[in-house]
Amino acid sequence: MSESKSAYRQIIKANSLFGGLQVFNILISLLRSKLIALLLGPSGMGIAGLFNSSINLISSLTNAGLDVSAVKSISLANASKNQSEIESQVGILKRLLWITGVFGTLITILFSPWLSQITFGNSDYTSAFIWISITVLLKQLTNGQLAILQGLRKLNYLAKANLYGSFLGLIGTIPLYYYYGVKAIVPAILISTLIGLFFSFFFSSKIKIRKVNFTLSETLEDGKTMINLGFSLSFIGLLSVLSAYILQIFISHKGGIIEVGLFTAGFAIINSYVGMIFTAMSTDYFPRLAAISADNMKVRTSANQQALIAVLIIAPIIVLFLTFAPFIIRILYSSKFLAILGLISWGILGMLFKAASWAMGYILIAKGDSKLFIKTSFGFNLLFLINNCIAYYFYGLEGLGITFALNYTIHFFVLKIITFKKYNFYFDSEFYKIFSVSTIVCALTFLIRFIDPPLLKYGLMVLMILISSLYSLKELDKKINLKEVLANLIKKKNG
C-alpha cells in the first residue's frame, strides 16, 4: 500500500471512530436541545446559552490553554518513545490542572455579582454563578484527562470517555428539566459536568503511567514550554469566547433574551451538529501534526490530505442541510425556531471555507508560533465581532448567517497568505479542483432554495444531494479504495 493511501486511510479510520461518536453526540445534543426547546422555550434556551457562555469565558481566562498545549507536549514525548518524558509531562499537566482549576473557581465566585449584572442586567443570578463556579474546576480536570488520552493516541479510550459522559449526562438531566423547568438549568450543568469528569478519570486511569511528584517551582520550570504555548492558546480562546459573549450581550440588549435563544439554537446547528466533523477530525489530526511539526514538507502533505478529506465529507452534509433546513429546525427544536432559517442557510455555506482554513489554522498551533498565532487571532476575532454586530444591527439574525460565511471566506484567504510566507505551505491543484466543484454544488443548492414551485425546488435539491454524494464517494474511492476497505472490514468481521 502506498504511503499516501495509508495516510488517507488513517484519516478516514480516525474520523470513522470519532465520526460515529459524533453522530451519537449529535443525537444526544439533539435530544437535549429538543428538551430545552419544548420545556423551556426560546427564553430558557437563551438563559442556558448565557450561562454556558459565561462558564466558557471564565474557563478560557483561567485554563492556561492546557487542554491543547498538553496534547502537543505529550504527543512529542510519545513520538520519541521516551517513557520518562511522558511521565514527566503528564505529572506537570496534572499539577497545573489543579492550580488553574481552583483559580478559575475562585475568580468566578469573586466576580459572581458582576457576572450576573453584566449577563442578565440584574443581581438575581449571583448565587447561580457561585454554584456554577465549581464546574470551572471540574471542566479543567476533565479536559486535562482527555488531553492525556489524545496526546498518547489512546483514541478508543477517548471515544468511550466522551460517549459515556455525554449519554449519561443527558439521562441524568432529563428528570430535572421535566420537573423543575428553568430552575433546573444550573443543577443540570453541574450534574452533566460531574458525569463527564468521572468517565475521563475512569479511562485515563487505565493507562499505567508512573506518578511523578513536582514542587510548584519545578512545575513552573519544567513546564515552561507547555505553559508558554498554553497561555497563548488561552488568550486566543479567551478572545473567541469574549467575542461570542459580547455578541450575545449585544443581541440581548437590542433584540431581547428570545433573540439570544434563537441565535444560540442557530449556531448550535452550524457549529455543533455540522462542526462536530472538525472535532472528530482534530482528535487525530492535531497530535499527528504536532509530532511532525519540524518538517514543513510533511506538514504540507498532512494538511493537504486533511483539508481534502474534510471538504469531501462536509460538502454533501451542507447540501443536505440546505435542502432539509426547515424540517431539521422543526425536528431539532420546534416551529417557533423557524426564524433562524436564514441564519443557518447562509451560515452553513461558510463551513466549506472553514474546512480548508481549519486545516491551515492547526499548523500555527502545531508549530508553537505563539506570537503569530496571537496576532492573527486577535485580528480575526476583532474583525468578526465588528462584522457580526453591524450585520445584526441592520439585518437581524439572517445578517449573522451572512457574516459567518463572509468571515470564514476572509479567514481562508488570509491564512493562505500567512502560512505560505511563513512555512511555505500551499494547497495542491487536486485540492483546488475538489474545493471548486464542492463550492459550486453548494452555491447552486443555496440558490435553488429560492425557486417557488416546491416540486421543482425539492426535485433539483435532491439531484444536488446525489451529485454531491456521488462526487465525494468517487474522490474518496481514488484515495483509499473503498471496495478494498469494505472487503477488509467484512473479512475482519467474519474472521
C-alpha positions as CSV (number, residue, x, y, z in Angstrom):
1,M,0.0,0.0,0.0
2,S,1.3,3.4,-0.9
3,E,2.3,5.9,1.9
4,S,-0.3,8.3,0.6
5,K,-3.2,5.8,0.6
6,S,-2.1,4.7,4.1
7,A,-2.3,8.2,5.3
8,Y,-5.7,8.8,3.8
9,R,-6.9,5.6,5.4
10,Q,-5.6,6.6,8.8
11,I,-7.6,9.9,8.5
12,I,-10.7,8.0,7.5
13,K,-10.2,5.4,10.3
14,A,-9.9,8.1,12.9
15,N,-12.8,10.1,11.5
16,S,-14.9,6.9,11.4
17,L,-14.2,6.2,15.1
18,F,-14.9,9.8,16.2
19,G,-17.4,10.4,13.4
20,G,-19.5,7.6,14.8
21,L,-19.1,9.0,18.2
22,Q,-20.0,12.5,17.0
23,V,-23.2,11.1,15.4
24,F,-24.1,9.7,18.8
25,N,-23.2,13.1,20.4
26,I,-25.3,14.8,17.8
27,L,-28.3,12.7,18.8
28,I,-27.7,13.5,22.4
29,S,-27.3,17.2,21.7
30,L,-30.5,16.9,19.6
31,L,-32.4,15.4,22.4
32,R,-31.0,17.9,24.9
33,S,-31.8,20.9,22.7
34,K,-35.3,19.5,21.9
35,L,-35.9,19.0,25.6
36,I,-34.9,22.6,26.4
37,A,-36.8,24.0,23.5
38,L,-40.0,22.2,24.4
39,L,-39.8,22.5,28.2
40,L,-38.1,25.9,28.5
41,G,-38.8,27.6,25.1
42,P,-36.5,30.1,23.4
43,S,-36.1,32.2,26.6
44,G,-35.0,29.1,28.6
45,M,-32.5,28.3,25.8
46,G,-31.3,31.9,26.0
47,I,-30.7,31.7,29.7
48,A,-28.8,28.3,29.3
49,G,-26.8,29.8,26.5
50,L,-25.8,32.8,28.5
51,F,-24.7,30.6,31.5
52,N,-22.6,28.4,29.2
53,S,-21.0,31.4,27.5
54,S,-20.1,32.8,30.9
55,I,-18.6,29.5,32.0
56,N,-16.6,29.3,28.8
57,L,-15.4,32.8,29.2
58,I,-14.1,32.2,32.7
59,S,-12.5,28.9,31.7
60,S,-10.8,30.5,28.7
61,L,-9.5,33.2,31.0
62,T,-8.1,30.8,33.6
63,N,-7.4,27.4,32.0
64,A,-4.0,28.5,30.5
65,G,-4.8,26.6,27.3
66,L,-3.6,23.4,28.8
67,D,-6.2,21.2,27.1
68,V,-4.4,21.9,23.8
69,S,-0.8,22.7,24.7
70,A,-0.6,19.5,26.7
71,V,-1.6,17.5,23.7
72,K,1.4,18.9,21.8
73,S,3.9,18.3,24.6
74,I,2.6,14.7,25.3
75,S,2.4,13.9,21.6
76,L,6.1,14.9,21.1
77,A,7.1,12.8,24.2
78,N,5.0,9.9,22.9
79,A,6.6,10.1,19.4
80,S,10.1,9.9,21.0
81,K,9.1,6.7,22.9
82,N,10.7,8.2,26.0
83,Q,8.6,6.8,28.9
84,S,10.4,9.1,31.4
85,E,9.5,12.2,29.4
86,I,5.9,11.0,29.0
87,E,5.6,10.6,32.8
88,S,7.2,14.0,33.4
89,Q,4.8,15.8,31.0
90,V,1.7,14.1,32.5
91,G,2.9,14.9,36.0
92,I,3.4,18.5,35.2
93,L,0.0,18.7,33.5
94,K,-1.9,17.2,36.5
95,R,-0.3,19.7,38.9
96,L,-1.1,22.6,36.6
97,L,-4.7,21.5,36.2
98,W,-5.4,21.8,39.9
99,I,-3.7,25.2,40.1
100,T,-5.6,26.7,37.2
101,G,-8.9,25.0,38.0
102,V,-9.0,26.2,41.6
103,F,-8.0,29.7,40.4
104,G,-10.9,29.7,37.9
105,T,-13.4,28.7,40.5
106,L,-12.3,31.4,43.0
107,I,-12.4,34.0,40.2
108,T,-16.0,33.0,39.3
109,I,-17.1,33.2,43.0
110,L,-15.4,36.6,43.4
111,F,-17.0,38.2,40.4
112,S,-20.4,36.4,40.6
113,P,-22.4,39.6,41.3
114,W,-20.7,41.4,38.4
115,L,-21.3,38.4,36.1
116,S,-25.0,38.4,37.0
117,Q,-25.3,42.1,36.4
118,I,-23.5,42.1,33.1
119,T,-25.0,38.9,31.7
120,F,-28.7,39.3,32.8
121,G,-28.9,43.0,33.8
122,N,-29.6,42.3,37.5
123,S,-28.1,40.5,40.5
124,D,-30.7,37.8,40.7
125,Y,-28.3,35.1,39.3
126,T,-25.4,35.8,41.7
127,S,-26.0,32.5,43.7
128,A,-26.4,30.6,40.4
129,F,-22.9,31.8,39.3
130,I,-21.5,30.8,42.7
131,W,-22.8,27.2,42.2
132,I,-21.6,27.1,38.6
133,S,-18.1,28.2,39.7
134,I,-17.5,24.5,40.7
135,T,-17.8,23.5,37.0
136,V,-14.8,25.6,36.1
137,L,-12.6,23.3,38.2
138,L,-14.4,20.1,37.1
139,K,-14.2,21.0,33.4
140,Q,-10.5,21.8,33.7
141,L,-9.8,18.4,35.3
142,T,-11.9,16.6,32.7
143,N,-10.2,18.3,29.7
144,G,-6.8,17.5,31.2
145,Q,-7.5,13.8,31.4
146,L,-8.9,13.8,27.8
147,A,-5.7,15.7,26.7
148,I,-3.6,12.8,28.1
149,L,-5.6,10.3,26.2
150,Q,-5.4,12.3,23.0
151,G,-1.7,13.0,23.3
152,L,-0.9,9.3,23.8
153,R,-3.2,8.4,20.9
154,K,-5.5,6.3,23.1
155,L,-8.4,7.1,20.8
156,N,-10.6,4.2,21.8
157,Y,-10.5,5.3,25.5
158,L,-11.0,8.9,24.4
159,A,-14.0,8.0,22.3
160,K,-15.6,5.9,25.2
161,A,-15.0,8.6,27.8
162,N,-16.8,11.2,25.6
163,L,-19.5,8.7,24.6
164,Y,-20.5,7.5,28.1
165,G,-20.1,11.0,29.6
166,S,-22.5,12.5,27.0
167,F,-25.1,9.8,27.2
168,L,-25.3,9.5,31.0
169,G,-25.1,13.3,31.3
170,L,-28.3,13.5,29.2
171,I,-30.0,10.7,31.2
172,G,-29.1,12.4,34.5
173,T,-30.6,15.8,33.5
174,I,-33.9,14.8,31.8
175,P,-35.9,14.5,35.0
176,L,-34.6,17.8,36.3
177,Y,-35.8,19.8,33.3
178,Y,-39.1,17.9,33.3
179,Y,-40.0,18.6,37.0
180,Y,-38.2,22.0,37.6
181,G,-38.1,23.8,34.3
182,V,-35.8,26.8,34.2
183,K,-34.7,26.2,37.8
184,A,-33.0,23.0,36.6
185,I,-30.5,24.7,34.3
186,V,-27.8,25.2,36.9
187,P,-28.2,21.7,38.6
188,A,-28.2,20.1,35.1
189,I,-24.9,21.9,34.2
190,L,-23.3,20.7,37.4
191,I,-24.5,17.1,37.1
192,S,-23.5,16.7,33.4
193,T,-20.0,18.1,34.2
194,L,-19.6,15.7,37.1
195,I,-20.5,12.7,35.0
196,G,-18.0,13.8,32.3
197,L,-15.3,14.1,34.9
198,F,-15.9,10.6,36.3
199,F,-15.6,8.9,32.9
200,S,-12.5,11.0,31.9
201,F,-10.7,9.8,35.1
202,F,-12.0,6.2,34.7
203,F,-10.5,5.8,31.2
204,S,-7.3,7.7,31.8
205,S,-6.6,5.6,34.9
206,K,-6.4,2.5,32.6
207,I,-3.1,3.9,31.2
208,K,-0.3,2.8,33.5
209,I,1.9,5.9,34.0
210,R,4.2,6.2,37.0
211,K,3.2,9.1,39.2
212,V,5.9,11.8,39.3
213,N,5.6,14.5,42.0
214,F,6.7,18.1,41.4
215,T,7.1,21.1,43.6
216,L,5.5,24.3,42.5
217,S,8.8,25.7,41.3
218,E,9.7,22.5,39.4
219,T,6.3,22.5,37.8
220,L,6.7,26.1,36.5
221,E,10.3,25.5,35.5
222,D,9.9,22.1,33.7
223,G,6.5,23.0,32.2
224,K,7.7,26.3,30.5
225,T,7.0,25.0,27.0
226,M,3.5,23.8,27.9
227,I,2.7,26.9,29.9
228,N,4.0,29.4,27.3
229,L,2.1,27.8,24.4
230,G,-0.9,27.2,26.7
231,F,-1.1,30.9,27.7
232,S,-1.1,31.9,24.1
233,L,-3.8,29.5,23.3
234,S,-5.7,30.5,26.4
235,F,-5.5,34.1,25.3
236,I,-6.9,33.2,21.9
237,G,-9.6,31.1,23.4
238,L,-10.5,34.0,25.6
239,L,-10.7,36.3,22.6
240,S,-13.1,33.8,20.9
241,V,-15.3,33.3,23.9
242,L,-15.3,37.0,24.8
243,S,-16.3,37.9,21.2
244,A,-19.2,35.4,21.4
245,Y,-20.1,36.7,24.9
246,I,-20.1,40.4,23.8
247,L,-22.2,39.4,20.7
248,Q,-24.8,37.6,22.9
249,I,-25.0,40.6,25.3
250,F,-25.4,42.9,22.2
251,I,-28.2,40.7,20.9
252,S,-29.8,40.6,24.3
253,H,-29.9,44.4,24.7
254,K,-31.0,45.1,21.2
255,G,-33.3,42.1,20.5
256,G,-34.1,40.5,23.9
257,I,-33.5,37.2,25.5
258,I,-35.6,35.3,23.0
259,E,-33.3,36.5,20.2
260,V,-30.3,35.2,22.2
261,G,-32.1,31.8,22.4
262,L,-32.7,31.8,18.6
263,F,-29.1,32.8,18.0
264,T,-27.9,30.0,20.3
265,A,-30.1,27.5,18.6
266,G,-29.0,28.6,15.1
267,F,-25.3,28.4,15.8
268,A,-25.7,25.1,17.7
269,I,-26.8,23.6,14.3
270,I,-23.9,25.2,12.4
271,N,-21.1,24.8,14.9
272,S,-22.2,21.8,17.0
273,Y,-24.0,19.4,14.7
274,V,-22.2,20.2,11.4
275,G,-19.0,21.4,13.2
276,M,-18.6,18.2,15.1
277,I,-17.0,16.8,12.0
278,F,-14.0,19.1,12.7
279,T,-14.0,18.0,16.3
280,A,-13.8,14.3,15.2
281,M,-11.0,15.0,12.7
282,S,-8.9,17.2,15.0
283,T,-8.7,14.4,17.6
284,D,-6.3,12.6,15.4
285,Y,-5.1,15.4,13.2
286,F,-3.6,17.7,15.8
287,P,-1.3,15.2,17.7
288,R,-0.3,13.7,14.3
289,L,0.6,17.2,13.0
290,A,2.4,18.1,16.3
291,A,4.7,15.1,16.0
292,I,5.9,16.2,12.5
293,S,5.8,20.0,13.1
294,A,9.5,20.5,12.5
295,D,9.3,19.2,8.9
296,N,7.5,21.7,6.6
297,M,7.2,19.2,3.7
298,K,5.4,16.6,6.0
299,V,3.2,19.3,7.4
300,R,2.2,20.4,4.0
301,T,1.3,16.9,2.9
302,S,-0.6,16.1,6.1
303,A,-2.6,19.4,6.0
304,N,-3.4,18.9,2.3
305,Q,-4.7,15.4,3.0
306,Q,-6.7,16.5,6.0
307,A,-8.3,19.5,4.2
308,L,-9.2,17.4,1.2
309,I,-11.0,14.8,3.3
310,A,-12.7,17.5,5.3
311,V,-14.1,19.2,2.2
312,L,-15.3,15.8,0.7
313,I,-17.1,15.0,3.9
314,I,-18.6,18.4,4.6
315,A,-19.9,19.2,1.1
316,P,-22.7,16.6,1.0
317,I,-23.7,17.5,4.5
318,I,-24.0,21.2,3.6
319,V,-26.2,20.3,0.6
320,L,-28.4,18.0,2.9
321,F,-28.8,20.8,5.5
322,L,-29.7,23.4,2.8
323,T,-32.3,21.0,1.4
324,F,-34.0,20.0,4.6
325,A,-33.3,23.0,6.8
326,P,-37.0,23.8,7.6
327,F,-37.6,20.2,8.6
328,I,-34.3,20.0,10.6
329,I,-35.3,23.1,12.6
330,R,-38.7,21.6,13.4
331,I,-37.2,18.3,14.4
332,L,-34.4,19.7,16.5
333,Y,-36.4,22.4,18.1
334,S,-40.0,23.5,17.1
335,S,-41.8,25.7,14.6
336,K,-41.1,28.6,17.0
337,F,-37.5,28.5,15.8
338,L,-38.1,28.8,12.1
339,A,-36.9,32.4,12.4
340,I,-33.3,31.0,12.2
341,L,-33.8,29.6,8.7
342,G,-32.0,32.4,7.0
343,L,-29.2,32.4,9.6
344,I,-28.3,28.7,9.1
345,S,-28.8,28.7,5.4
346,W,-26.2,31.5,4.9
347,G,-24.0,30.4,7.7
348,I,-23.7,26.8,6.7
349,L,-22.1,27.9,3.4
350,G,-19.2,29.2,5.4
351,M,-18.4,25.7,6.7
352,L,-16.8,24.8,3.3
353,F,-14.2,27.6,3.7
354,K,-13.9,26.7,7.4
355,A,-13.0,23.2,6.4
356,A,-10.0,24.4,4.5
357,S,-8.9,27.2,6.8
358,W,-9.3,24.9,9.8
359,A,-6.6,22.6,8.4
360,M,-4.3,25.6,8.0
361,G,-5.0,27.0,11.4
362,Y,-3.7,23.9,13.2
363,I,-0.3,24.4,11.5
364,L,0.3,27.6,13.6
365,I,-0.6,25.7,16.8
366,A,1.5,22.6,16.0
367,K,4.5,24.9,15.2
368,G,4.1,26.6,18.6
369,D,4.3,30.0,16.9
370,S,2.7,31.9,19.8
371,K,3.3,35.5,18.6
372,L,2.0,34.9,15.1
373,F,-1.0,33.0,16.4
374,I,-1.9,35.7,18.9
375,K,-1.6,38.5,16.2
376,T,-3.7,36.7,13.6
377,S,-6.4,35.5,16.2
378,F,-6.7,38.9,17.7
379,G,-7.2,40.5,14.2
380,F,-9.7,37.8,13.2
381,N,-11.8,38.0,16.4
382,L,-11.9,41.8,16.3
383,L,-13.0,41.8,12.6
384,F,-15.5,39.1,13.1
385,L,-17.1,40.8,16.2
386,I,-17.4,44.1,14.3
387,N,-18.9,42.4,11.3
388,N,-21.4,40.5,13.4
389,C,-22.6,43.4,15.4
390,I,-23.0,45.6,12.3
391,A,-24.8,42.7,10.5
392,Y,-27.2,42.0,13.4
393,Y,-27.9,45.7,13.9
394,F,-29.0,46.2,10.2
395,Y,-30.2,42.7,9.2
396,G,-31.0,40.8,12.3
397,L,-30.4,37.0,12.7
398,E,-30.0,36.5,8.9
399,G,-27.3,39.1,8.9
400,L,-25.3,36.9,11.3
401,G,-25.5,34.0,8.9
402,I,-24.2,36.2,6.1
403,T,-21.2,37.4,8.1
404,F,-20.4,33.9,9.3
405,A,-19.9,32.9,5.6
406,L,-18.1,36.1,4.8
407,N,-15.8,35.8,7.9
408,Y,-14.6,32.3,7.1
409,T,-14.0,33.3,3.5
410,I,-11.7,36.1,4.7
411,H,-10.2,33.7,7.2
412,F,-9.3,31.2,4.4
413,F,-7.6,33.7,2.1
414,V,-5.6,35.5,4.9
415,L,-4.4,32.2,6.4
416,K,-3.3,31.1,2.9
417,I,-1.1,34.1,2.6
418,I,0.3,33.8,6.2
419,T,1.1,30.0,6.0
420,F,2.7,30.3,2.6
421,K,5.0,33.2,3.6
422,K,5.9,31.7,7.0
423,Y,6.0,27.9,6.4
424,N,5.9,27.6,2.5
425,F,2.5,25.9,2.8
426,Y,0.2,25.8,-0.1
427,F,-2.7,23.6,-1.3
428,D,-2.1,21.4,-4.4
429,S,-4.0,21.6,-7.6
430,E,-6.1,18.5,-6.7
431,F,-7.4,20.2,-3.6
432,Y,-8.4,23.3,-5.5
433,K,-10.3,21.2,-8.1
434,I,-12.3,19.3,-5.4
435,F,-12.8,22.5,-3.4
436,S,-14.1,24.4,-6.5
437,V,-16.5,21.7,-7.6
438,S,-17.9,21.4,-4.0
439,T,-18.3,25.2,-3.7
440,I,-20.2,25.3,-7.0
441,V,-22.6,22.5,-5.9
442,C,-23.2,24.1,-2.5
443,A,-23.8,27.5,-4.0
444,L,-26.3,26.1,-6.6
445,T,-28.2,24.3,-3.9
446,F,-28.4,27.5,-1.9
447,L,-29.8,29.4,-5.0
448,I,-32.3,26.6,-5.7
449,R,-33.9,27.4,-2.3
450,F,-35.5,30.5,-3.9
451,I,-37.4,28.6,-6.6
452,D,-41.1,28.9,-6.0
453,P,-42.7,25.6,-7.2
454,P,-42.0,23.2,-4.3
455,L,-41.9,20.1,-6.6
456,L,-39.3,21.6,-8.9
457,K,-37.3,23.1,-6.0
458,Y,-37.0,19.9,-4.0
459,G,-36.5,17.8,-7.1
460,L,-33.5,19.8,-8.0
461,M,-32.2,19.8,-4.5
462,V,-32.4,16.0,-4.2
463,L,-30.5,15.9,-7.5
464,M,-27.8,18.1,-6.0
465,I,-27.6,15.7,-3.0
466,L,-27.0,12.8,-5.3
467,I,-24.4,14.8,-7.4
468,S,-22.5,15.9,-4.2
469,S,-22.6,12.5,-2.6
470,L,-21.5,10.6,-5.6
471,Y,-18.7,13.0,-6.4
472,S,-17.4,12.8,-2.8
473,L,-17.6,8.9,-2.9
474,K,-15.8,8.8,-6.2
475,E,-12.9,11.0,-5.0
476,L,-12.7,9.1,-1.7
477,D,-12.5,5.9,-3.6
478,K,-9.5,7.2,-5.5
479,K,-7.7,7.9,-2.2
480,I,-8.5,4.8,-0.2
481,N,-10.1,2.2,-2.5
482,L,-13.4,1.9,-0.8
483,K,-14.1,-1.6,-2.1
484,E,-10.9,-2.9,-0.6
485,V,-11.6,-1.2,2.7
486,L,-15.2,-2.6,2.8
487,A,-13.8,-6.1,1.9
488,N,-11.3,-5.9,4.7
489,L,-14.0,-4.9,7.2
490,I,-16.2,-7.8,6.1
491,K,-13.3,-10.2,6.3
492,K,-12.3,-9.0,9.7
493,K,-15.9,-9.2,10.9
494,N,-16.4,-12.8,9.6
495,G,-12.9,-13.9,10.6
